[in-house]
Amino acid sequence: MSWRTVRRGAALGLGVLWWWAVLRLVLASGAGVVEAGVAVGGWGLSVLPVHCVPKGRAAGAVGTGRLLRALVASAESGTRPGPGSGPSA
């Protein structure tokens, strides 16, 4: 069995579980905290930014270590960087 099949099966199973919880909340009078938790958790996962890319490939991303380099440079020169200081200001 390939990982692709396992992932699809897990996604299908979790989707069915989420729809069961939502429909039970809407249609059943005895729905409770478990159903609400599953519904809210599934909705929360749906708003995750899955379109994000690693910082190194993102256009306009600030390089790793920029803050540390600025602090070290300011400590060596005896000045303290303030708001708006730096190359982007």
C-alpha positions as CSV (number, residue, x, y, z in Angstrom):
1,M,0.0,0.0,0.0
2,S,1.5,3.4,-1.0
3,W,1.6,6.5,1.2
4,R,-0.6,8.2,-1.3
5,T,-3.4,5.7,-0.7
6,V,-2.9,6.0,3.1
7,R,-3.1,9.8,2.9
8,R,-6.2,9.7,0.8
9,G,-7.9,7.2,3.1
10,A,-7.0,9.3,6.1
11,A,-8.3,12.5,4.5
12,L,-11.6,10.7,3.5
13,G,-12.0,9.2,7.0
14,L,-11.4,12.6,8.7
15,G,-13.7,14.3,6.3
16,V,-16.5,11.8,7.0
17,L,-15.9,12.3,10.7
18,W,-16.1,16.1,10.3
19,W,-19.3,16.0,8.3
20,W,-20.9,13.6,10.8
21,A,-20.1,16.0,13.6
22,V,-21.5,19.0,11.7
23,L,-24.7,17.2,10.7
24,R,-25.2,15.9,14.2
25,L,-24.8,19.4,15.6
26,V,-27.4,20.7,13.1
27,L,-29.9,17.9,13.1
28,A,-29.7,16.1,16.5
29,S,-30.9,17.5,19.8
30,G,-28.5,15.5,21.8
31,A,-25.3,16.7,20.2
32,G,-22.7,18.0,22.6
33,V,-19.1,19.0,23.3
34,V,-17.5,16.2,21.3
35,E,-19.3,17.0,18.1
36,A,-18.7,20.7,18.6
37,G,-15.0,20.1,19.2
38,V,-14.6,18.0,16.1
39,A,-16.5,20.5,14.0
40,V,-14.5,23.5,15.2
41,G,-11.2,21.6,15.0
42,G,-11.9,20.6,11.4
43,W,-12.8,24.2,10.5
44,G,-9.7,25.5,12.2
45,L,-7.6,23.1,10.1
46,S,-9.3,24.4,6.9
47,V,-8.1,27.9,7.5
48,L,-4.4,27.0,7.9
49,P,-2.3,28.8,5.3
50,V,-1.3,25.7,3.3
51,H,-0.2,27.8,0.4
52,C,2.9,29.0,2.3
53,V,6.4,28.4,1.0
54,P,9.6,28.1,2.9
55,K,11.2,31.4,4.0
56,G,14.1,30.9,1.7
57,R,11.9,30.8,-1.4
58,A,9.4,33.5,-0.4
59,A,9.6,36.7,-2.4
60,G,10.6,39.6,-0.1
61,A,11.3,37.5,2.9
62,V,13.6,38.9,5.5
63,G,16.8,36.8,5.8
64,T,17.4,34.6,8.8
65,G,19.8,36.3,11.3
66,R,19.1,39.9,10.1
67,L,18.0,41.0,13.6
68,L,21.1,39.4,15.2
69,R,23.4,41.1,12.7
70,A,21.8,44.4,13.4
71,L,22.1,44.0,17.2
72,V,25.7,43.0,16.9
73,A,26.5,45.9,14.6
74,S,24.8,48.4,16.9
75,A,26.6,47.0,20.0
76,E,29.9,47.4,18.2
77,S,29.2,51.0,17.2
78,G,27.7,51.9,20.6
79,T,24.3,52.9,19.2
80,R,20.9,51.3,19.7
81,P,18.7,50.6,16.7
82,G,15.3,52.2,17.0
83,P,12.0,51.9,15.1
84,G,12.3,52.7,11.5
85,S,16.1,52.2,11.4
86,G,17.6,49.7,9.0
87,P,17.8,49.2,5.3
88,S,14.0,48.9,4.7
89,A,13.2,52.3,6.2
